[in-house]
Amino acid sequence: MAVTVQLNDLVKVFGNIRAVDHITLTIEPGELFFLLGPSGCGKTTLLRAIAGFNEPDGGQILIGDRDVTKLPPHKRDTGMVFQSYALWPHMSVAQNVAFGLEMRKLGKAETQKRVQEALEMVKMSDRATHKPNQLSGGQQQRVALARALVIHPQCLLLDEPLSNLDAKLRLEMRTEIRRICKEAGLTAIYVTHDQKEALSVADRLAVLNGGVVEQCGAPREVYRRPVSMFVASFIGETNFIPGVFRGGEGERVTIDTELGTFVSTAPISGVKNGDAVTISLRPETLRLDEASASAPNQLDGIVHDSVYLGEVAQHQVRVGGEKAMNLKVFDLNPRIIARDGEEAARVWVDPSDVVVLPAAGKGVPAP
């Protein structure tokens, strides 16, 4: 049965480093929740605290209605999938999966039944007698998943489980992990630094930086509406343009920049007239096709460098005349390619895609 996982004001300190800095999060029953961020942001430390491998220096961890903050790992009713698979090389697949049940003194018949069910769930029944060294990386990861699932945990914890796989296998296993978690009805907490992995698999995600949660929400919300420069630059790619907020009427506001005045209708809060701000423009929202003469947010530019990838081209477009800057533009079904020369073009962006952020975000210097 899926359970809620609640973290209340959690703190973990190593020497003078506050790896987890007063984090409060609620993971809903049956949710596939991702902890995402760069190396050293605290995501693995947080996961290990939930698992019981790191005792927090402050705060509380609740799994379901139980306070597990001080409990050892084997009493938390969680299953852990490690980055390294951690399979016993001298044991068969079935023996590896059964290991946790044997430690719990489960009967032989029940153990065999559960092992078979777990292997069927990860589609590895036909490899039950094989040794780990006879399996591919993706197959070993499936066995590691089966071993975590076989104990019927209330919560599944995954620590960068796909980082040792090649690109093709990573794509396949993303879908499989989501399928397995949803079929099992598990609450799952998944650590990764791979943005695409998180965006494509998560129900919700938390972006960590310096031991704190910068933003928490559904993948589309975090990508389309970042709340800080750090989140905007870490999740995907973006162009930053500094400016001054000039307010407006209703949802329509203006921002003065060195490139001219931009109009935005994207949601914004906590900014007042005259504040220094930064505009975030995703490369795929910038358009090189024709806009109506009355449309806002148009810039004359020069396409001076293109990477052609077939269905899309990645352009560098110089805009701004004397105060020139480069904008990265992703052009679907491209008609302009400038590999060895330059080509004039007009760039425009819809006001709903002009995201206005505070002038500087934690971990990102002001432009």
Phi, psi and omega per residue, in radians:
M1 nan 2.252 -3.116
A2 -1.173 2.538 -3.095
V3 -2.258 2.824 2.992
T4 -1.418 2.466 2.983
V5 -2.009 2.139 -3.064
Q6 -2.078 2.177 3.031
L7 -1.917 2.147 -3.087
N8 -2.044 1.891 3.017
D9 0.912 0.821 -3.032
L10 -1.336 2.377 -3.139
V11 -2.324 2.365 2.995
K12 -2.441 2.192 -3.067
V13 -2.096 2.354 2.996
F14 -2.087 1.837 -3.084
G15 1.090 -2.104 3.115
N16 -1.745 0.213 -3.139
I17 -1.831 2.138 3.081
R18 -1.596 1.578 -3.045
A19 -1.206 -0.616 3.057
V20 -2.211 2.106 -2.920
D21 -2.083 1.493 3.065
H22 0.975 0.977 -3.140
I23 -1.577 2.279 3.034
T24 -2.149 2.151 -3.127
L25 -2.534 2.619 2.999
T26 -2.166 2.091 3.064
I27 -1.783 2.116 -3.019
E28 -1.331 2.738 3.122
P29 -1.004 2.286 3.113
G30 1.342 0.117 -3.096
E31 -1.474 2.481 2.995
L32 -1.733 1.762 -2.952
F33 -1.931 2.249 -3.100
F34 -1.842 2.424 2.942
L35 -1.836 2.063 -2.954
L36 -2.240 2.487 3.097
G37 2.897 2.995 -3.132
P38 -1.286 2.975 3.093
S39 -0.997 2.368 3.108
G40 1.465 0.131 -3.087
C41 -1.434 -0.248 3.113
G42 1.901 0.011 -3.029
K43 -1.168 -0.761 3.133
T44 -1.241 -0.657 3.072
T45 -1.034 -0.718 3.131
L46 -1.142 -0.772 3.125
L47 -1.095 -0.735 -3.133
R48 -1.178 -0.512 3.050
A49 -1.181 -0.709 3.109
I50 -1.135 -0.667 -3.134
A51 -1.267 -0.400 -3.122
G52 1.769 0.093 3.134
F53 -1.453 -0.383 3.043
N54 -2.169 2.090 3.081
E55 -1.434 2.184 -3.107
P56 -1.159 2.696 3.092
D57 -1.560 -0.119 3.099
G58 -2.979 2.735 3.105
G59 1.664 -2.966 -2.977
Q60 -2.525 2.497 3.062
I61 -2.117 2.135 3.096
L62 -2.024 2.252 2.996
I63 -2.027 1.972 -2.945
G64 1.133 -2.291 3.128
D65 -1.762 0.230 -3.116
R66 -1.783 2.344 2.985
D67 -1.470 1.915 -3.070
V68 -1.855 0.209 -3.011
T69 -0.926 -0.677 -3.077
K70 -1.816 0.024 -3.080
L71 -1.394 2.569 3.045
P72 -1.223 2.830 -3.052
P73 -0.950 -0.722 -3.022
H74 -1.267 -0.152 3.118
K75 -1.841 0.169 -3.073
R76 -1.686 -0.169 3.139
D77 1.058 0.768 3.065
T78 -2.091 2.657 3.019
G79 -1.944 2.391 -3.056
M80 -2.045 2.304 3.030
V81 -1.997 2.045 -3.033
F82 -1.602 2.778 3.107
Q83 -1.065 -0.608 -3.036
S84 -1.614 0.118 -3.083
Y85 1.261 -0.798 3.087
A86 0.983 0.803 3.096
L87 -1.615 2.549 3.080
W88 -1.332 2.086 -3.045
P89 -1.206 -0.454 -3.094
H90 -1.515 -0.102 -3.128
M91 -1.777 2.655 3.026
S92 -1.259 2.976 3.078
V93 -0.977 -0.843 -3.121
A94 -1.093 -0.698 3.129
Q95 -1.158 -0.677 3.085
N96 -1.081 -0.762 -3.112
V97 -1.186 -0.615 -3.088
A98 -1.347 -0.238 -2.962
F99 -0.974 -0.811 -3.113
G100 -1.122 -0.591 3.125
L101 -1.241 -0.655 3.119
E102 -1.152 -0.639 3.087
M103 -1.140 -0.455 3.114
R104 -1.586 0.112 3.067
K105 1.068 0.626 3.100
L106 -1.310 2.602 -3.141
G107 -1.102 2.746 -3.064
K108 -1.084 -0.797 -3.105
A109 -1.104 -0.796 3.138
E110 -1.147 -0.658 3.108
T111 -1.079 -0.846 -3.138
Q112 -1.072 -0.702 -3.140
K113 -1.103 -0.823 -3.107
R114 -1.174 -0.682 3.123
V115 -1.073 -0.786 3.129
Q116 -1.072 -0.743 3.133
E117 -1.109 -0.753 -3.120
A118 -1.156 -0.714 3.132
L119 -1.189 -0.613 3.081
E120 -1.158 -0.660 -3.125
M121 -1.098 -0.638 -3.125
V122 -1.710 0.156 3.087
K123 1.039 0.833 3.132
M124 -2.249 0.325 -3.118
S125 -1.029 -0.617 -3.086
D126 -1.356 -0.022 3.129
R127 -1.994 0.280 -3.013
A128 -1.012 -0.579 -3.085
T129 -1.636 -0.056 -3.120
H130 -1.329 2.720 3.009
K131 -1.592 2.718 -3.111
P132 -0.955 -0.618 -3.116
N133 -1.261 -0.091 3.065
Q134 -1.677 0.077 -3.066
L135 -1.959 2.704 3.012
S136 -1.324 2.983 3.119
G137 -1.054 -0.736 3.130
G138 -1.130 -0.656 3.106
Q139 -1.183 -0.687 3.095
Q140 -1.097 -0.659 3.129
Q141 -1.160 -0.629 3.079
R142 -1.115 -0.684 3.109
V143 -1.139 -0.728 3.103
A144 -1.061 -0.680 3.073
L145 -1.122 -0.776 3.136
A146 -1.064 -0.698 3.134
R147 -1.106 -0.627 3.108
A148 -1.299 -0.618 -3.089
L149 -1.324 -0.504 -2.973
V150 -1.140 -0.411 -3.130
I151 -1.462 0.036 -3.118
H152 0.955 1.031 -3.101
P153 -1.258 2.737 3.013
Q154 -1.360 -0.438 -3.085
C155 -2.513 2.352 3.113
L156 -1.837 2.272 -3.128
L157 -2.016 2.252 -3.069
L158 -2.215 2.105 -3.097
D159 -1.845 1.674 -3.123
E160 0.747 1.007 -2.992
P161 -1.217 -0.272 -3.063
L162 -1.875 0.076 -3.000
S163 -1.180 -0.364 -3.132
N164 -1.631 0.053 -3.088
L165 -1.713 2.722 3.071
D166 -1.299 2.975 -2.984
A167 -1.024 -0.756 -3.104
K168 -1.136 -0.773 3.136
L169 -1.141 -0.635 3.109
R170 -1.026 -0.772 3.139
L171 -1.090 -0.750 -3.138
E172 -1.133 -0.758 -3.056
M173 -1.283 -0.436 3.051
R174 -0.978 -0.884 -3.119
T175 -1.120 -0.703 -3.105
E176 -1.156 -0.728 -3.134
I177 -1.116 -0.729 3.111
R178 -1.113 -0.773 3.134
R179 -1.041 -0.802 -3.088
I180 -1.111 -0.790 -3.132
C181 -1.103 -0.732 -3.108
K182 -1.241 -0.700 3.109
E183 -1.121 -0.646 -3.132
A184 -1.381 -0.220 -3.137
G185 1.161 0.641 -3.041
L186 -1.691 2.570 2.822
T187 -1.379 2.193 -3.070
A188 -2.253 2.406 3.095
I189 -2.111 2.151 -2.892
Y190 -2.202 2.158 3.114
V191 -1.724 2.328 3.052
T192 -2.730 2.801 2.950
H193 -1.911 0.037 -3.067
D194 -1.580 1.908 -3.076
Q195 -1.091 -0.753 -3.113
K196 -1.084 -0.680 3.112
E197 -1.056 -0.811 -3.120
A198 -1.167 -0.794 -3.100
L199 -1.107 -0.601 -3.035
S200 -1.511 -0.326 -3.003
V201 -2.014 -0.625 -2.947
A202 -1.227 2.573 2.856
D203 -1.356 -0.798 3.025
R204 -2.473 2.818 3.102
L205 -2.514 2.700 3.036
A206 -2.087 2.230 3.092
V207 -1.659 2.079 -3.108
L208 -1.787 2.593 3.074
N209 -2.699 2.113 3.107
G210 1.058 0.580 3.076
G211 1.490 0.021 3.131
V212 -2.142 2.799 3.074
V213 -1.544 1.994 3.101
E214 -1.324 -0.683 -3.135
Q215 -2.784 2.534 3.108
C216 -2.338 2.316 3.122
G217 3.017 -3.067 3.071
A218 -1.182 2.645 -3.089
P219 -0.912 -0.817 -3.103
R220 -1.123 -0.683 3.127
E221 -1.087 -0.812 -3.099
V222 -1.173 -0.670 -3.131
Y223 -1.251 -0.816 -3.046
R224 -1.385 -0.517 -3.059
R225 -2.293 1.109 3.080
P226 -1.105 2.655 -3.098
V227 -1.788 -0.110 -3.122
S228 -2.597 2.853 3.096
M229 -1.110 -0.601 3.122
F230 -1.071 -0.855 -3.116
V231 -1.117 -0.755 -3.127
A232 -1.058 -0.658 -3.104
S233 -1.464 -0.467 -3.116
F234 -1.425 -0.687 3.129
I235 -1.589 1.743 -3.139
G236 1.380 -2.815 -3.140
E237 -2.057 2.695 3.135
T238 -2.715 2.866 2.989
N239 -1.907 2.296 3.093
F240 -1.837 2.344 3.077
I241 -2.292 2.071 3.131
P242 -1.276 2.600 3.141
G243 -2.859 -2.990 3.130
V244 -2.223 2.259 -3.096
F245 -1.327 2.253 -3.104
R246 -2.011 0.090 3.089
G247 1.222 -2.847 -3.123
G248 2.895 -2.743 -3.121
E249 -2.036 2.285 3.139
G250 1.077 -2.319 -3.123
E251 -1.455 -0.215 -3.035
R252 -1.605 1.977 -3.134
V253 -2.185 2.862 3.133
T254 -2.145 2.656 3.118
I255 -2.336 2.162 3.085
D256 -1.483 2.281 3.100
T257 -2.370 3.001 3.087
E258 -1.178 -0.283 3.102
L259 -1.607 -0.032 -3.081
G260 2.099 -2.982 -3.114
T261 -1.612 2.273 3.074
F262 -1.852 2.559 3.072
V263 -1.920 2.344 3.134
S264 -2.263 2.444 2.983
T265 -2.092 0.191 3.091
A266 -1.269 2.591 3.127
P267 -1.021 2.460 3.135
I268 -2.594 2.520 3.102
S269 -2.563 2.756 3.063
G270 1.320 0.257 3.126
V271 -2.167 2.395 3.141
K272 -2.145 2.904 -3.088
N273 -0.954 2.253 3.131
G274 1.643 -0.144 3.134
D275 -1.249 2.509 2.982
A276 -1.259 2.304 -3.128
V277 -2.367 3.042 3.032
T278 -2.288 2.287 3.053
I279 -1.521 2.353 3.026
S280 -1.933 2.136 3.130
L281 -2.136 1.949 3.091
R282 -1.147 2.447 -3.106
P283 -1.001 -0.575 -3.101
E284 -1.352 -0.230 3.109
T285 -1.522 -0.284 3.115
L286 -1.404 2.311 -3.026
R287 -2.019 2.520 3.069
L288 -1.905 -0.016 3.113
D289 -1.467 3.100 -3.029
E290 -1.273 2.358 3.003
A291 -1.966 2.762 3.103
S292 -1.150 2.650 -3.067
A293 -1.027 -0.499 -3.092
S294 -1.558 -0.084 -3.101
A295 -1.177 2.415 3.107
P296 -1.349 3.069 2.978
N297 1.080 0.795 3.075
Q298 -1.894 2.396 -3.141
L299 -2.322 2.395 2.994
D300 -1.439 2.356 -3.087
G301 -2.561 3.072 3.103
I302 -2.184 2.064 3.033
V303 -1.374 2.028 -3.036
H304 -2.141 -0.028 3.115
D305 -2.760 2.205 -3.117
S306 -2.309 2.430 2.964
V307 -1.950 1.936 -3.061
Y308 -1.593 2.160 -3.098
L309 -2.100 0.339 3.132
G310 1.594 -1.570 -3.103
E311 -1.297 -0.287 -3.121
V312 -2.537 2.636 2.999
A313 -2.138 2.481 3.075
Q314 -1.842 1.966 -3.058
H315 -1.841 2.622 2.826
Q316 -1.833 2.143 -3.090
V317 -2.095 2.118 3.128
R318 -1.523 2.177 -3.141
V319 -2.267 2.803 2.951
G320 1.844 0.025 3.091
G321 1.029 -2.110 -3.103
E322 -1.153 -0.570 3.124
K323 -1.732 0.943 -2.969
A324 -1.167 2.502 2.961
M325 -2.513 2.761 3.116
N326 -1.662 2.382 2.995
L327 -1.982 2.382 3.020
K328 -1.502 2.267 -3.113
V329 -2.237 2.228 3.042
F330 -1.745 2.078 -3.009
D331 -1.975 1.927 3.133
L332 -1.351 2.417 -3.087
N333 0.888 1.059 -2.938
P334 -1.175 2.486 3.057
R335 -1.982 -0.242 3.101
I336 -1.957 2.217 3.059
I337 -2.324 2.104 3.126
A338 -2.138 1.564 -3.129
R339 -1.608 -0.784 -3.040
D340 -2.070 0.097 -3.132
G341 -2.543 -2.731 -3.137
E342 -2.294 2.662 3.114
E343 -2.519 2.274 3.134
A344 -1.221 2.513 -3.141
A345 -2.738 2.738 3.042
R346 -1.872 2.241 3.140
V347 -1.822 2.411 3.064
W348 -2.530 2.791 -3.130
V349 -2.509 2.435 3.124
D350 -1.193 2.471 -3.136
P351 -0.984 -0.520 -3.139
S352 -1.204 -0.275 -3.135
D353 -1.773 0.090 3.087
V354 -1.606 1.762 -3.074
V355 -1.623 2.184 -3.098
V356 -1.781 2.182 -3.081
L357 -2.139 2.760 2.960
P358 -0.949 2.658 -2.966
A359 -1.059 -0.523 3.127
A360 -2.454 2.374 3.098
G361 -1.921 2.741 -3.133
K362 -1.003 2.239 3.076
G363 1.502 -0.087 3.139
V364 -2.216 2.118 3.133
P365 -1.198 2.659 3.078
A366 -1.101 2.467 -3.128
P367 -1.247 nan nan
